[in-house]
Structures are given as C-alpha cells and as structure tokens.
C-alpha cells in the first residue's frame, strides 16, 4: 500500500467525546476530512449541531449524539444507540473533560465531580467500546491529555492576569497525568486483541488570550507560538489510521517543544 493511502479513514467509524469545542472541534474536523464517519458526543446540543452541520455542509459524514460522561446511564445509552446504528466502532477518541475546580482551594465536591466525569466515566465508556473492538479484533483508542499531564503549572505565564489565573485547578493536572499512564495500561491489556491505545498531549490552543500571555507562552516553546486549529489534525489522523499500525502505548506531545525543555 502506498504510504499516503495508509492515512485514509474511509469506511472507519469514530466516536469523539467532547468533540464540539476547543481541540474537540479540530479533532472532529481532521477525522472527517480523512474520510471517517465521525460521531460527536457531548452535553451541548447547540455546539454539537453547529459542528456537525458545518461538516455535513462540506460533504462529510458526521453525526450528533448526547453524552453526559458523568452519568453511567447516559454512557450506556450512547453505547446502545451507536452499536444499533453503526455496529462496532473502529476508533474512539476520549476528549471530553469537565473542569469544575477553579483553584487549589475549591470544595471537595468539585474534586469528586471531576473524578466522576474525567476518571470513572471515561474509563467506563472506554471499556464498553473496547469490548466491541475486542470482538472484531481491531481498533484504535486515542486519549487526549495535555501538556499539564506532563509538567506542573508555570505561574509566571499568568502574571498580571488576575488572581483567578494564578490559582490553577489541581484536578485537571491529576486527571491528565493519570490518562497518560492509563493509556499504557490499556495498550498492554488490549494489544493482544489488535487494539492500539495512544495519547496525544496538546499544548495551548490559540483563542482570545491576551497579548502578554501569548508572548510569555510563545517564549516557552521552540516555535514561538500557541497551536492553531490545524496543528492537531495530522497527529490524530496518524494515530487513528493504519499509518501508525505498529504504534501503541505512546504519549505524543503536540506542543511546539513546550515539554522538551
């Protein structure tokens, strides 16, 4: 097979949780552009519909489903709906994340809420869809972590932006780091079934950040900038496709060298 053909995703069915905001939108676009039937699941119907309508207007095969990853029944219902309509999926992208804690001294209830979505719900959903992949003896699972699963907060980046920015939420760092090592566990557990499990750890995505922040952040990267929406597409298609058929258990930073210092 010619090398460019190994990146094609025609005939593949992929679920992207949290696929209608931030990096999730970019991921959904990249997978659809590579030819996959792209299923976006999240809580916000308005955001999902906007992304799905945009993909359909461009001629891609995209679908919208409700998912509350903190609700076990919602996860079970989504699995039933997708299995009935699409059969076993080929690719799962775990991108959904809840960030209820706003700082180190946030209430413990916020920590517990975060665990329910980002740890318990994510694991339950992954195990459900992995069981289908086991039956077909193939699959690719991609977990979306963060550079903040690899390094601690750089408080100097947020100087002058107010106290809220200087009080970073510890739950996010905890879950994103745990996701990286869960990837290694799942890669070992599922490899015998020809299921690959990998992580992408993106850096910051350009949005409406202030100029002082952009300047400080850029100085912490080798390329001098934050990510644009296209920067994650190649990585996600690579790990979803046969181009990475011999790649499993890795964590791929997509961060302009932020974590390579």
URRAWO-V15324 format. One record per residue. N is the residue number from 1. OMEGA is omega as a letter, one per 40 degrees, with the letter a starting at -180 (none if undefined). BURIAL is I if it has 16 or more other ideal C-beta (glycine too) atoms within 10 Angstrom, else O. D_CENTER is the distance of its C-alpha to the mean C-alpha in whole Angstrom. Layout:
N	OMEGA	BURIAL	D_CENTER
N	OMEGA	BURIAL	D_CENTER
This chain:
1	i	O	29
2	a	O	28
3	a	O	25
4	i	O	24
5	a	O	24
6	i	O	22
7	a	I	19
8	a	I	20
9	i	I	18
10	a	O	21
11	i	O	21
12	i	I	18
13	a	I	16
14	i	I	12
15	i	I	11
16	i	I	7
17	a	I	7
18	a	I	8
19	a	I	8
20	i	I	11
21	i	O	11
22	i	I	10
23	i	I	7
24	i	I	6
25	i	I	10
26	a	I	10
27	i	I	8
28	i	I	10
29	a	I	13
30	a	I	12
31	i	I	12
32	i	I	15
33	i	O	17
34	i	I	17
35	a	I	19
36	i	I	16
37	a	I	17
38	a	I	14
39	a	I	13
40	a	I	12
41	i	I	12
42	a	I	12
43	a	I	15
44	i	O	17
45	a	O	19
46	a	O	20
47	i	I	16
48	a	I	15
49	i	O	19
50	a	O	19
51	a	I	16
52	i	I	17
53	i	O	21
54	i	O	20
55	i	I	18
56	i	O	21
57	i	O	24
58	i	O	23
59	a	O	24
60	a	I	20
61	a	O	20
62	a	I	17
63	a	I	17
64	i	I	17
65	i	I	17
66	i	O	17
67	i	I	15
68	a	I	15
69	i	I	13
70	a	I	16
71	a	O	19
72	i	O	19
73	i	O	22
74	i	I	19
75	i	I	17
76	a	O	20
77	i	O	21
78	i	I	18
79	i	I	18
80	a	O	22
81	a	O	21
82	i	I	19
83	a	O	21
84	a	O	24
85	a	O	23
86	a	O	21
87	a	O	22
88	i	I	20
89	i	I	16
90	a	I	16
91	i	I	12
92	i	I	9
93	i	I	6
94	a	I	5
95	a	I	3
96	i	I	6
97	i	I	8
98	a	I	12
99	a	O	14
100	a	I	18
101	i	I	19
102	i	O	21
103	a	O	23
104	a	O	24
105	i	O	27
106	a	I	25
107	i	O	26
108	i	O	25
109	i	O	24
110	i	I	21
111	i	I	20
112	i	O	21
113	i	I	19
114	i	I	16
115	a	I	17
116	a	I	17
117	a	I	14
118	i	I	11
119	a	I	13
120	a	O	16
121	i	I	14
122	a	I	11
123	i	O	14
124	a	O	16
125	a	I	13
126	a	I	12
127	i	O	16
128	a	I	17
129	i	I	16
130	i	I	16
131	i	O	20
132	i	I	20
133	i	I	19
134	a	I	21
135	a	O	24
136	i	O	23
137	i	O	23
138	i	O	20
139	i	I	16
140	i	I	13
141	a	I	10
142	i	I	7
143	i	I	5
144	i	I	3
145	a	I	7
146	i	I	9
147	a	I	13
148	i	I	14
149	a	I	13
150	a	I	15
151	i	I	18
152	a	O	20
153	i	I	20
154	a	O	22
155	a	O	25
156	i	O	27
157	a	I	24
158	a	I	25
159	i	O	28
160	a	O	30
161	i	O	27
162	a	O	29
163	a	O	28
164	a	O	25
165	a	O	23
166	i	O	25
167	a	I	24
168	a	I	21
169	a	I	19
170	a	I	19
171	a	I	17
172	i	I	14
173	a	I	15
174	a	I	16
175	a	I	13
176	i	I	10
177	i	I	13
178	i	I	14
179	a	I	10
180	a	I	12
181	i	O	15
182	i	I	14
183	a	I	12
184	i	I	16
185	a	O	18
186	i	I	16
187	i	I	17
188	a	O	20
189	a	O	20
190	a	I	19
191	a	O	20
192	i	O	24
193	i	O	23
194	i	O	21
195	i	I	18
196	i	I	15
197	a	I	12
198	i	I	11
199	i	I	8
200	i	I	7
201	a	I	9
202	i	I	9
203	a	I	12
204	a	I	13
205	i	I	13
206	i	O	17
207	a	O	18
208	a	O	21
209	i	O	21
210	a	O	25
211	i	O	27
212	i	O	28
213	a	I	24
214	a	O	23
215	i	O	26
216	a	I	25
217	a	I	22
218	i	O	23
219	i	O	25
220	i	I	23
221	i	I	21
222	a	O	23
223	i	O	23
224	a	O	24
225	i	O	21
226	a	I	18
227	i	I	15
228	a	O	16
229	a	I	14
230	a	O	15
231	a	I	14
232	a	I	10
233	a	I	12
234	a	O	14
235	a	I	12
236	i	I	9
237	i	I	12
238	a	I	14
239	i	I	12
240	a	I	12
241	i	I	16
242	i	O	19
243	i	I	19
244	a	I	17
245	a	O	20
246	a	O	21
247	i	O	18
248	i	I	16
249	a	O	15
250	i	I	14
251	a	I	12
252	i	I	12
253	i	I	13
254	a	I	12
255	i	I	14
256	i	I	18
257	a	O	19
258	a	I	19
259	a	I	18
260	a	O	21
261	none	O	24
